[in-house]
Amino acid sequence: MVLKVKFADFRIITRSRSFAAPLRSPDLLAETGRALLRAQLPLRMGARLLGLGVHNLDHEEPEQASGQLNLSL
């Protein structure tokens, strides 16, 4: 999972977390995203974009239709 923060002055930082095994829990994905963001707080300046990306998804067992997760702050 990758967190990307674009700041008001157009600087960009990324932070990531990898897992040894595929995750199948949307709750664990959401909590990992929140943890990546919390580690950056308080932000040095205003952010114009926060993004989370997930890579290397396991497609062996289709689950629900994909969609955007909410990130409760």
C-alpha positions as CSV (number, residue, x, y, z in Angstrom):
1,M,0.0,0.0,0.0
2,V,1.3,3.5,-0.9
3,L,0.3,6.8,0.6
4,K,0.9,9.9,-1.6
5,V,0.7,13.4,-0.2
6,K,0.9,16.4,-2.6
7,F,1.5,19.6,-0.7
8,A,0.3,23.1,-1.5
9,D,3.8,24.0,-2.8
10,F,3.6,21.0,-5.2
11,R,6.1,18.9,-3.3
12,I,5.2,15.2,-3.1
13,I,6.0,12.5,-0.6
14,T,5.2,8.8,-0.6
15,R,5.1,6.3,2.2
16,S,4.5,2.6,1.7
17,R,3.9,-0.6,3.6
18,S,4.3,-4.1,2.3
19,F,2.8,-7.4,3.6
20,A,4.2,-10.9,3.4
21,A,0.9,-12.4,2.4
22,P,-2.1,-11.1,0.5
23,L,-4.7,-9.1,2.5
24,R,-8.3,-10.1,2.2
25,S,-9.8,-7.6,4.8
26,P,-11.0,-4.2,3.7
27,D,-10.8,-3.2,7.3
28,L,-7.1,-4.0,7.5
29,L,-6.5,-2.1,4.3
30,A,-8.3,0.9,5.6
31,E,-6.5,0.7,9.0
32,T,-3.1,0.5,7.2
33,G,-4.0,3.5,5.2
34,R,-4.9,5.5,8.3
35,A,-1.7,4.4,10.0
36,L,0.4,5.6,7.1
37,L,-1.4,9.0,7.2
38,R,-1.2,9.3,11.0
39,A,2.5,8.8,10.9
40,Q,2.8,12.0,8.8
41,L,0.5,14.2,11.0
42,P,0.6,17.0,11.7
43,L,1.4,18.0,8.1
44,R,4.0,20.7,7.7
45,M,1.7,22.6,5.4
46,G,-1.6,22.2,3.7
47,A,-2.1,19.2,1.4
48,R,-3.8,19.6,-1.9
49,L,-4.1,15.8,-2.5
50,L,-4.1,12.6,-0.4
51,G,-4.1,9.3,-2.2
52,L,-3.8,5.6,-1.3
53,G,-2.8,3.0,-3.8
54,V,-2.8,-0.8,-3.5
55,H,-0.6,-2.9,-5.7
56,N,0.0,-6.6,-6.5
57,L,-3.6,-7.6,-5.8
58,D,-4.4,-11.3,-5.5
59,H,-7.1,-12.3,-8.0
60,E,-7.5,-16.0,-7.2
61,E,-10.8,-15.6,-5.4
62,P,-13.1,-12.9,-6.6
63,E,-14.8,-11.1,-3.8
64,Q,-17.2,-8.2,-4.0
65,A,-17.2,-5.7,-6.8
66,S,-14.4,-3.3,-6.5
67,G,-15.0,0.3,-5.3
68,Q,-13.5,3.2,-3.5
69,L,-13.1,2.8,0.3
70,N,-13.8,5.7,2.7
71,L,-11.0,6.9,4.8
72,S,-12.4,8.2,8.0
73,L,-10.1,10.7,9.7
